[in-house]
């Protein structure tokens, strides 16, 4: 896997792929951290997180789900300061309950 000259970083490129969850995409800290905080996976390795997400989410929804996880991590569920008070799923989120941000 040689990087292409002038190509965007792998994390950005993965988010733009129409195929949904890619292995490089779940290697980003944002996707793996949000997935863990939301209780979608207990895995720590990218391959296992990828497999867990693919098993949970129907294939036709992979693309939308991958974009939603990235967006949620950027806007609401930041690793350093999660905004659980603004989170639409905080009542269902084990991460919010564990840290008392909700």
C-alpha distance (Angstrom), angle and dihedral (degrees) to the residues before:
residue distance angle dihedral
X1 . . .
X2 3.77 . .
X3 3.80 116.9 .
X4 3.78 115.7 -115.1
X5 3.76 117.5 -118.2
X6 3.79 109.9 -106.8
X7 3.80 93.3 8.7
X8 3.81 119.0 134.2
X9 3.82 118.4 -105.5
X10 3.82 113.8 -76.1
X11 3.82 92.9 -107.6
X12 3.80 92.3 57.4
X13 3.78 93.4 42.5
X14 3.79 92.5 50.7
X15 3.79 92.2 54.4
X16 3.80 90.6 54.7
X17 3.79 96.5 50.8
X18 3.79 113.0 107.9
X19 3.81 93.4 -141.4
X20 3.80 95.6 80.0
X21 3.79 120.9 -137.2
X22 3.76 112.4 32.5
X23 3.76 124.0 -177.1
X24 3.80 91.6 -118.8
X25 3.78 90.2 52.2
X26 3.79 96.0 58.9
X27 3.78 89.1 48.6
X28 3.78 88.0 73.8
X29 3.77 113.8 99.7
X30 3.77 91.8 -129.1
X31 3.81 97.1 58.0
X32 3.78 95.3 41.7
X33 3.81 94.0 44.1
X34 3.80 94.7 48.1
X35 3.81 91.2 46.0
X36 3.79 90.7 52.8
X37 3.82 95.2 45.1
X38 3.80 90.8 49.7
X39 3.81 89.8 51.6
X40 3.80 94.0 -117.0
X41 3.80 91.6 128.1
X42 3.77 141.5 9.3
X43 3.78 92.7 -162.5
X44 3.78 122.8 112.6
X45 3.80 100.4 -166.7
X46 3.81 118.8 83.9
X47 3.82 93.9 -128.5
X48 3.81 92.2 53.2
X49 3.81 93.1 45.1
X50 3.80 89.1 50.7
X51 3.81 91.5 51.0
X52 3.82 92.2 47.2
X53 3.81 92.8 51.1
X54 3.80 92.7 46.0
X55 3.80 90.5 50.9
X56 3.82 93.1 50.0
X57 3.79 100.6 44.0
X58 3.82 123.7 57.7
X59 3.81 111.5 -114.1
X60 3.84 95.5 -116.9
X61 3.82 87.9 60.3
X62 3.82 98.7 47.4
X63 3.80 95.3 99.2
X64 3.79 94.7 48.6
X65 3.81 92.1 43.2
X66 3.80 92.9 50.7
X67 3.80 91.2 51.7
X68 3.81 91.4 46.2
X69 3.81 92.2 51.8
X70 3.79 91.4 50.6
X71 3.81 92.7 45.5
X72 3.81 92.2 46.4
X73 3.79 90.5 50.9
X74 3.79 92.4 50.1
X75 3.79 99.2 43.5
X76 3.81 107.1 27.6
X77 3.79 116.9 3.5
X78 3.79 101.4 52.1
X79 3.80 113.3 171.3
X80 3.80 95.0 -128.7
X81 3.79 99.6 37.4
X82 3.79 114.4 14.7
X83 3.79 111.6 -164.5
X84 3.79 96.4 -140.7
X85 3.81 91.1 161.7
X86 3.83 88.5 64.5
X87 3.80 95.5 40.5
X88 3.82 116.9 113.0
X89 3.81 91.7 -153.3
X90 3.82 100.3 40.7
X91 3.81 92.6 114.8
X92 3.81 89.1 59.5
X93 3.80 96.6 38.6
X94 3.80 119.1 103.5
X95 3.81 88.8 -161.7
X96 3.80 92.3 59.5
X97 3.78 91.8 47.8
X98 3.80 92.8 48.0
X99 3.80 94.6 51.7
X100 3.82 98.7 35.4
X101 3.81 92.0 -128.6
X102 3.79 92.2 131.1
